[in-house]
């Protein structure tokens, strides 16, 4: 379970997050709503240990990680608002990218990647990511996040860059992938359609969680 | 851990910049490589050209002029020494062989050198590749690069050699009318300026200038000894001593009494020392040039990393350890510098070969600029230095805060 304990983030005089306590158990989809500038992305970065909180702590399965990069590699699947693919690499190479960080890459990784992309509706896994449509790019990004069946998926505005129709499809794919893997899913978004699919929605306002 | 897909992706993303970086580094490195290779080739070629000139004797004056005129046929008006020295040297037990070198005439831009048949064959080391060596006063032997046919009749003119194969307008006005040499042979290439010379009996050179033929009778057998009452002077005498001690003794003896004796090698060593100083300055300038260019490239890489910090932050967010990002940036930068260095090595050698061809065209000295370990070592050092310097932008790439970079 991902847990944030009394987490505060201060930047100078500004309090971005104020004493946030949040738990995301396995298999549960939690949405964080809130207006722009309310601290949603900061919250997600703290949850993914990309940002050290000024106060409080983040634990996974009850312990604090001493190796955030290693923890993310083994535990977290990240989905970004604007996909963050490497445009010069193929869709498949993007999906396999996190495996390149590991000391060893399993032999059937490419096969699994192709199968995952097919499941996401990407028919041409060897096509360069840079020339895919925005909807296809986000599908590739989701495939990258869930290929290793991570127990925790963090998604930052995954539908914000897409039209309503494509956004709806992407939301369904993301939630289905999380549920299929039994993963904890934490999504920050102000897309009502996406938030409506969540098991629980919390609202962040002025750095405080309602 | 496999950083290569990301390295390749980075190269593709900045291929225009990468190509320019490689070109600039290659040009900077090529200058250093070319200077080193050319200086070495020039030194080897000039040393090879003086191999058959163990000891030179001439009139007191500039040692360098004597060497340049005798070995490299950069014909200058040298004062003459008494021709009787030839007989004296020929009779000396310390001397294995001796020959006069008389110049000052020209045919079609090729210098005409008066000497003996023995020296034409370089003391028996060379055999004509065509025809034979001269056996009579009106015969001539060609160096390998002289474009005249065997059997041709040639008339010398007084004056300095011009462009080989092209008669100077002055040549026609200063022709020794009535003197005709018949070309009887051609020598194999020696890679020296003598390949462009026309070699004739010294007796004919003397006679052409109204000095007799050096012998009591006319005609007389060619070559030493010269038994005329008064033996004409010559600009230079080349001596092959029996041994090293003999060479030093002869040099000491002929450094007095109106003659100057020297080992061309010692003059070359002095020239090489100056050449070496020039080379050191050029290599230092080139190294500084390389260093500045490397710094510029690295600065460019730092700027590019700044622009692409979000890309590397995504890798970190996806779980890439800092060392992975460090490897991606370091390998990418080092490979660019290394590629530039290798292309520069090839360009430098090619440039040196081209410069060697130019020197050969101007002087006849076969400057064979070949790839050498020195330049390879220089490039190896540059790659190592570049690799070490590339650690700086690589390390900077790992220090950028992830959350902040993701928002950039």
HADDOCK unambig.tbl for C-alpha pairs under 7 A between the chains (distance, minus, plus):
assign (segid A and resid 45 and name CA) (segid B and resid 403 and name CA) 6.39 0.50 0.50
assign (segid A and resid 50 and name CA) (segid B and resid 317 and name CA) 6.71 0.50 0.50
assign (segid A and resid 50 and name CA) (segid B and resid 402 and name CA) 5.96 0.50 0.50
assign (segid A and resid 50 and name CA) (segid B and resid 403 and name CA) 5.63 0.50 0.50
assign (segid A and resid 51 and name CA) (segid B and resid 403 and name CA) 5.86 0.50 0.50
assign (segid A and resid 69 and name CA) (segid B and resid 316 and name CA) 6.78 0.50 0.50
assign (segid A and resid 69 and name CA) (segid B and resid 319 and name CA) 4.64 0.50 0.50
assign (segid A and resid 69 and name CA) (segid B and resid 320 and name CA) 6.23 0.50 0.50
assign (segid A and resid 69 and name CA) (segid B and resid 321 and name CA) 5.64 0.50 0.50
assign (segid A and resid 70 and name CA) (segid B and resid 319 and name CA) 6.07 0.50 0.50
assign (segid A and resid 72 and name CA) (segid B and resid 318 and name CA) 6.53 0.50 0.50
assign (segid A and resid 72 and name CA) (segid B and resid 319 and name CA) 4.91 0.50 0.50
assign (segid A and resid 73 and name CA) (segid B and resid 318 and name CA) 6.26 0.50 0.50
assign (segid A and resid 73 and name CA) (segid B and resid 319 and name CA) 4.05 0.50 0.50
assign (segid A and resid 78 and name CA) (segid B and resid 318 and name CA) 6.49 0.50 0.50
assign (segid A and resid 84 and name CA) (segid B and resid 314 and name CA) 6.74 0.50 0.50
assign (segid A and resid 88 and name CA) (segid B and resid 9 and name CA) 5.30 0.50 0.50
assign (segid A and resid 88 and name CA) (segid B and resid 12 and name CA) 6.60 0.50 0.50
assign (segid A and resid 88 and name CA) (segid B and resid 13 and name CA) 6.61 0.50 0.50
assign (segid A and resid 89 and name CA) (segid B and resid 9 and name CA) 6.20 0.50 0.50
assign (segid A and resid 98 and name CA) (segid B and resid 318 and name CA) 6.16 0.50 0.50
assign (segid A and resid 98 and name CA) (segid B and resid 319 and name CA) 6.78 0.50 0.50
assign (segid A and resid 100 and name CA) (segid B and resid 1 and name CA) 5.26 0.50 0.50
assign (segid A and resid 100 and name CA) (segid B and resid 2 and name CA) 5.02 0.50 0.50
assign (segid A and resid 100 and name CA) (segid B and resid 3 and name CA) 6.88 0.50 0.50
assign (segid A and resid 101 and name CA) (segid B and resid 1 and name CA) 4.89 0.50 0.50
assign (segid A and resid 101 and name CA) (segid B and resid 2 and name CA) 6.60 0.50 0.50
assign (segid A and resid 101 and name CA) (segid B and resid 320 and name CA) 5.29 0.50 0.50
assign (segid A and resid 101 and name CA) (segid B and resid 324 and name CA) 6.66 0.50 0.50
assign (segid A and resid 102 and name CA) (segid B and resid 1 and name CA) 5.16 0.50 0.50
assign (segid A and resid 103 and name CA) (segid B and resid 1 and name CA) 4.61 0.50 0.50
assign (segid A and resid 104 and name CA) (segid B and resid 1 and name CA) 6.61 0.50 0.50
